[in-house]
Amino acid sequence: MDVRPEVSEYGSVDPAPASDSEQLDELRSILLDDNAKMFERMRSVFKLRNIRTPESCLTLCEGFSSTSALLRHELAYVLGQMQMDEALPTLVKVLSDDQEHVMVRHEAAEALGAIGNREAVPVLEKYLKDEHIEVSESCEVALDLLNWVSNSTIA
């Protein structure tokens, strides 16, 4: 039997299948538990993304308190997929935190571009000259993507 991971509604193959739970409190509890297995935490991440409500978005934003840079990176990635303005303040905070892991900051920059909200332009421009090339190049790409997204949505 050939079992393959399913492609998400976002066109990605996720590193874990979305949780079967529909309960935001349960998903939040697993996501925020640094002692839970990473696989289960990732399942919560993808279910919260798939729910795609302001509440699920803000729950994902809470996950940046995690000690896992891998999880924080994945959170930034899915917030970019969701393209919800509710994530903007958190992503700006993550990108602006020079103590944050460089790969998390890079993903936050790309997510800001994917969301397509012009409010992100000043912070992306600010980090175009970041000391970490991963961050500066991601801001460049994000600004181009943001311009493309915002120009594509004009009727």
URPETA-V49160 format. One record per residue. RES is the residue in three letters. SS is DSSP state (2 for helix, 1 for strand, 0 for the rest). D_FIRST is the distance of its C-alpha to the first C-alpha in whole Angstrom. Layout:
BEGIN
RES/SS/D_FIRST ; RES/SS/D_FIRST
END
This chain:
BEGIN
MET/0/0 ; ASP/0/4 ; VAL/0/6 ; ARG/0/10 ; PRO/0/13 ; GLU/0/15 ; VAL/1/18 ; SER/0/21 ; GLU/0/24 ; TYR/0/26 ; GLY/0/24 ; SER/0/22 ; VAL/1/19 ; ASP/0/20 ; PRO/0/20 ; ALA/0/19 ; PRO/0/18 ; ALA/0/21 ; SER/0/23 ; ASP/0/23 ; SER/0/27 ; GLU/0/29 ; GLN/0/32 ; LEU/2/34 ; ASP/2/36 ; GLU/2/32 ; LEU/2/31 ; ARG/2/34 ; SER/2/34 ; ILE/2/31 ; LEU/2/32 ; LEU/0/35 ; ASP/0/34 ; ASP/0/35 ; ASN/0/34 ; ALA/0/30 ; LYS/0/27 ; MET/2/27 ; PHE/2/23 ; GLU/2/24 ; ARG/2/27 ; MET/2/25 ; ARG/2/23 ; SER/2/27 ; VAL/2/28 ; PHE/2/25 ; LYS/2/26 ; LEU/2/30 ; ARG/2/29 ; ASN/2/27 ; ILE/2/30 ; ARG/0/32 ; THR/0/36 ; PRO/2/39 ; GLU/2/38 ; SER/2/35 ; CYS/2/36 ; LEU/2/39 ; THR/2/37 ; LEU/2/35 ; CYS/2/38 ; GLU/2/39 ; GLY/2/36 ; PHE/2/38 ; SER/2/40 ; SER/0/37 ; THR/0/38 ; SER/0/34 ; ALA/2/35 ; LEU/2/31 ; LEU/2/31 ; ARG/2/34 ; HIS/2/33 ; GLU/2/30 ; LEU/2/32 ; ALA/2/34 ; TYR/2/31 ; VAL/2/30 ; LEU/2/34 ; GLY/2/34 ; GLN/2/31 ; MET/2/33 ; GLN/0/36 ; MET/0/38 ; ASP/2/42 ; GLU/2/42 ; ALA/2/40 ; LEU/2/43 ; PRO/2/45 ; THR/2/43 ; LEU/2/41 ; VAL/2/45 ; LYS/2/46 ; VAL/2/43 ; LEU/2/44 ; SER/2/47 ; ASP/0/47 ; ASP/0/47 ; GLN/0/46 ; GLU/0/43 ; HIS/0/40 ; VAL/2/40 ; MET/2/37 ; VAL/2/37 ; ARG/2/40 ; HIS/2/39 ; GLU/2/36 ; ALA/2/38 ; ALA/2/40 ; GLU/2/37 ; ALA/2/37 ; LEU/2/40 ; GLY/2/40 ; ALA/2/37 ; ILE/2/39 ; GLY/0/42 ; ASN/0/45 ; ARG/2/48 ; GLU/2/49 ; ALA/2/47 ; VAL/2/49 ; PRO/2/51 ; VAL/2/49 ; LEU/2/47 ; GLU/2/50 ; LYS/2/51 ; TYR/2/49 ; LEU/2/49 ; LYS/2/51 ; ASP/0/49 ; GLU/0/49 ; HIS/0/45 ; ILE/2/44 ; GLU/2/41 ; VAL/2/42 ; SER/2/45 ; GLU/2/43 ; SER/2/40 ; CYS/2/43 ; GLU/2/44 ; VAL/2/41 ; ALA/2/41 ; LEU/2/44 ; ASP/2/43 ; LEU/2/40 ; LEU/2/42 ; ASN/2/45 ; TRP/2/42 ; VAL/2/41 ; SER/2/44 ; ASN/2/45 ; SER/2/42 ; THR/0/43 ; ILE/0/46 ; ALA/0/47
END
